[in-house]
Amino acid sequence: MKEELNIEHGQELIFSNHALVRMQQRGLTKDVISFIFNYGIKMITHQDHRYIFNTNKQKKKNRELMFDRTFIKFQKQIENTALIVNNGILVTAYRIQGKIWR
């Protein structure tokens, strides 16, 4: 089921009911999810896309993001969260445990 729409930087992300529940359980805000979706690294995992935010890679690519208000406020959450997106629908968001292999 689809619930809410998030439009930033020309991209559209729909939050599924499952994703909203998981976000609430894990204390993740829509700002954190939106930031990772818009600025994170996208990897293809089977039919889904996984988004993570790698601070070291972003420092080289776009240093301005390190001074973004959302990043400063939620840095720890942004760096430790991965998103699973399928066809523009956020399926789930979870905490990264250890390394994520590329």
Beta strands, then each sheet from edge to edge (+ up, - down):
strand 1: 2-8
strand 2: 11-16
strand 3: 41-45
strand 4: 48-52
strand 5: 81-86
strand 6: 89-95
sheet 1: 1+ 2- 6- 5+ 4- 3+
end
